[in-house]
Amino acid sequence: MKKILSIVGARPQFIKLASLSRQLRERFHEIILHTGQHFDQNMSQLFFKELAIPDPTYHLSIQGGDHGEQTGRMLTGIESILSKEKPDVLRMVKSRFAAWEKRMAEAEPRGPFRNF
């Protein structure tokens, strides 16, 4: 079974994740990486519970600090998990921060994103 890594971090992404993840899990082993951009119970865990999304496999807990600090922690965390998991498919649910970090990592030709 192919492995898919879905990356989310904020409530609009949780809603998008829920709608497709149910179908993906029928054909893929899905790993969910939560960046931790939304960490409040009502902004995060409530959505996972109400939308029946499995608990994230990884949670980066990047909350706090300015944009640059959050971006650095997110990029480092995503790269580490990609190197460890080596997914067949990377699913980036649209994110203002996560999409930028992905583009930054793609700029490194030897980085883990090169095959995605």
Stockholm file with secondary structure:
# STOCKHOLM 1.0

chainA/1-116         MKKILSIVGARPQFIKLASLSRQLRERFHEIILHTGQHFDQNMSQLFFKELAIPDPTYHLSIQGGDHGEQTGRMLTGIESILSKEKPDVLRMVKSRFAAWEKRMAEAEPRGPFRNF
#=GR chainA/1-116 SS CCEEEEEECSHHHHHHHHHHHHHHTTTSEEEEEECCSSCSTTTTHHHHHHTTCCCCSEECCCCSSCHHHHHHHHHHHHHHHHHHHCCSEEEECCCHHHHHHHHHHHTSTTSTTTTC
#=GC SS_cons         CCEEEEEECSHHHHHHHHHHHHHHTTTSEEEEEECCSSCSTTTTHHHHHHTTCCCCSEECCCCSSCHHHHHHHHHHHHHHHHHHHCCSEEEECCCHHHHHHHHHHHTSTTSTTTTC
//
